[in-house]
Amino acid sequence: MNDIRNIAFIGAGNMTQSIVGGMCKSGYPAEKVWISNPSTGKLDKMKSELGVNTSQDNLEVVNAADAIVLAVKPQLMAEVCDHLKQHIDNLADKLIITIAAGIRIPKYRQYLGDDIKIIRVMPNTPSLVGQGMSGLVADDSVNDADKSYVTEAFNGVGETLWVSDEDQLDILGAVAGSGPAYFFEFMDSLAKGAVELGFDPEKARAMVQQTCLGAAQMAKESDLSLEDLRKQVTSKGGSTAKGVETYQQRELHNISADAVKAAVNRNQEMAKLF
Ligand SMILES: NC(=O)c1ccc[n+]([C@@H]2O[C@H](COP(=O)([O-])OP(=O)(O)OC[C@H]3O[C@@H](n4cnc5c(N)ncnc54)[C@H](OP(=O)(O)O)[C@@H]3O)[C@@H](O)[C@H]2O)c1
């Protein structure tokens, strides 16, 4: 990592813990990381495990940093931003990064000022195990150096994908953000299918999770389309063909398309709440 800045995280929840853990693991110096949180338990843990700087005072960490990650729940964002706006004079000189779901960039301009530089990031929970898929979006307020800084930081917990606007980020959120839940639902249903036929539940889980991981790894390493990969493991007249036919008859692709649309709609409804 070439660009090392003082970076402050407001809120020491699950996402902050995974992002900071990943950044430190990939070589980001802990003494450049500042974290604030109202209660001390998570702060103490991160300080002792990683050696980062901690405080119960948001203003202290913001004053110490050039890049600020807003990582509180969306319903607390207005209050947290208002406090910063009241007490920090040079917010426009700092790079603001927000990971909150549902709050759009124009709203942050209302909260923090028209002149802020801001990047929205939508991480997902596999970031906790270093296999995240983070979506990023920014407007013209940020330059390429700011973009690569944030890209590198989030590459510490998985992969990053820049999208062109916030509508695209809603779609990314509905697929990558919510996706782990869809895959867990699908994995659970496959395991239950095996158990219903008399298979041991623990073995069913082991077999499903490894199959899912293996399929994802094959998809990542192959140049073939997902459809061609599926065809490759589906011999005509074989047992896989029968299984796939069952999914196709029940129109799995329509179910997935509806699920994504429903999650996008919900993202857009939530955006109106803030
Ligand atoms: N989890 C996900 O999959 C996911 C995915 C994408 C985006 N996000 C976004 O990431 C953000 C954080 O999510 P999370 O799952 O990490 O939530 P979380 O575990 O609940 O963490 C939020 C943290 O904020 C702290 N906090 C509360 N009030 C604060 C204040 N005034 N100043 C500073 N910190 C304060 C809380 O401290 P206490 O516990 O002491 O109250 C808590 O540690 C949310 O906006 C969410 O939308 C999450």
The ligand as an SDF file (V2000), in Angstrom:
LIG
                    3D

 48 52  0  0  0  0  0  0  0  0999 V2000
  -23.2120   -5.5180    8.5290 N   0  0  0  0  0  0  0  0  0  0  0  0
  -23.3180   -5.4720    7.1960 C   0  0  0  0  0  0  0  0  0  0  0  0
  -23.4310   -6.4630    6.4810 O   0  0  0  0  0  0  0  0  0  0  0  0
  -23.2860   -4.1600    6.4980 C   0  0  0  0  0  0  0  0  0  0  0  0
  -23.1820   -4.1630    5.1040 C   0  0  0  0  0  0  0  0  0  0  0  0
  -23.1280   -2.9370    4.4500 C   0  0  0  0  0  0  0  0  0  0  0  0
  -23.1910   -1.7790    5.1820 C   0  0  0  0  0  0  0  0  0  0  0  0
  -23.3110   -1.8250    6.5440 N   0  0  0  0  0  0  0  0  0  0  0  0
  -23.4090   -0.5550    7.2700 C   0  0  0  0  0  0  0  0  0  0  0  0
  -22.3240   -0.4570    8.1690 O   0  0  0  0  0  0  0  0  0  0  0  0
  -22.7220    0.3610    9.2680 C   0  0  0  0  0  0  0  0  0  0  0  0
  -22.2710   -0.3360   10.5370 C   0  0  0  0  0  0  0  0  0  0  0  0
  -22.8540   -1.6260   10.5660 O   0  0  0  0  0  0  0  0  0  0  0  0
  -22.3920   -2.6960   11.6400 P   0  0  0  0  0  0  0  0  0  0  0  0
  -23.0020   -3.9820   11.2190 O   0  0  0  0  0  0  0  0  0  0  0  0
  -20.9300   -2.6010   11.8630 O   0  0  0  0  0  0  0  0  0  0  0  0
  -23.1770   -2.1190   12.9370 O   0  0  0  0  0  0  0  0  0  0  0  0
  -22.8800   -2.3170   14.4850 P   0  0  0  0  0  0  0  0  0  0  0  0
  -22.1380   -3.5860   14.7120 O   0  0  0  0  0  0  0  0  0  0  0  0
  -24.1670   -2.0790   15.2060 O   0  0  0  0  0  0  0  0  0  0  0  0
  -21.8760   -1.0950   14.8030 O   0  0  0  0  0  0  0  0  0  0  0  0
  -22.2620    0.2150   14.9880 C   0  0  0  0  0  0  0  0  0  0  0  0
  -21.3290    0.8090   16.0380 C   0  0  0  0  0  0  0  0  0  0  0  0
  -21.5990    2.2000   16.1560 O   0  0  0  0  0  0  0  0  0  0  0  0
  -21.4080    2.5430   17.5220 C   0  0  0  0  0  0  0  0  0  0  0  0
  -22.0490    3.8220   17.8220 N   0  0  0  0  0  0  0  0  0  0  0  0
  -23.3170    4.0720   18.2480 C   0  0  0  0  0  0  0  0  0  0  0  0
  -23.5010    5.3950   18.4160 N   0  0  0  0  0  0  0  0  0  0  0  0
  -22.3290    6.0030   18.0780 C   0  0  0  0  0  0  0  0  0  0  0  0
  -21.8920    7.3520   18.0580 C   0  0  0  0  0  0  0  0  0  0  0  0
  -22.6950    8.3700   18.3940 N   0  0  0  0  0  0  0  0  0  0  0  0
  -20.6230    7.6010   17.6990 N   0  0  0  0  0  0  0  0  0  0  0  0
  -19.7650    6.5940   17.3580 C   0  0  0  0  0  0  0  0  0  0  0  0
  -20.1360    5.2990   17.3510 N   0  0  0  0  0  0  0  0  0  0  0  0
  -21.3980    5.0060   17.7080 C   0  0  0  0  0  0  0  0  0  0  0  0
  -22.0280    1.3840   18.2620 C   0  0  0  0  0  0  0  0  0  0  0  0
  -21.5270    1.3910   19.5890 O   0  0  0  0  0  0  0  0  0  0  0  0
  -22.3010    0.6440   20.8030 P   0  0  0  0  0  0  0  0  0  0  0  0
  -22.4220   -0.7930   20.4340 O   0  0  0  0  0  0  0  0  0  0  0  0
  -21.4150    0.9130   21.9590 O   0  0  0  0  0  0  0  0  0  0  0  0
  -23.6440    1.3410   20.8660 O   0  0  0  0  0  0  0  0  0  0  0  0
  -21.5200    0.2020   17.4390 C   0  0  0  0  0  0  0  0  0  0  0  0
  -20.2800   -0.2680   17.9230 O   0  0  0  0  0  0  0  0  0  0  0  0
  -24.2320    0.5470    9.1650 C   0  0  0  0  0  0  0  0  0  0  0  0
  -24.5090    1.8540    8.7110 O   0  0  0  0  0  0  0  0  0  0  0  0
  -24.6640   -0.4450    8.1130 C   0  0  0  0  0  0  0  0  0  0  0  0
  -25.7330    0.0560    7.3200 O   0  0  0  0  0  0  0  0  0  0  0  0
  -23.3280   -2.9820    7.2080 C   0  0  0  0  0  0  0  0  0  0  0  0
  1  2  1  0
  2  3  2  0
  2  4  1  0
  4  5  1  0
  4 48  2  0
  5  6  2  0
  6  7  1  0
  7  8  2  0
  8  9  1  0
  8 48  1  0
  9 10  1  0
  9 46  1  0
 10 11  1  0
 11 12  1  0
 11 44  1  0
 12 13  1  0
 13 14  1  0
 14 15  2  0
 14 16  1  0
 14 17  1  0
 17 18  1  0
 18 19  2  0
 18 20  1  0
 18 21  1  0
 21 22  1  0
 22 23  1  0
 23 24  1  0
 23 42  1  0
 24 25  1  0
 25 26  1  0
 25 36  1  0
 26 27  1  0
 26 35  1  0
 27 28  2  0
 28 29  1  0
 29 30  1  0
 29 35  2  0
 30 31  1  0
 30 32  2  0
 32 33  1  0
 33 34  2  0
 34 35  1  0
 36 37  1  0
 36 42  1  0
 37 38  1  0
 38 39  2  0
 38 40  1  0
 38 41  1  0
 42 43  1  0
 44 45  1  0
 44 46  1  0
 46 47  1  0
M  CHG  2   8   1  16  -1
M  END
$$$$
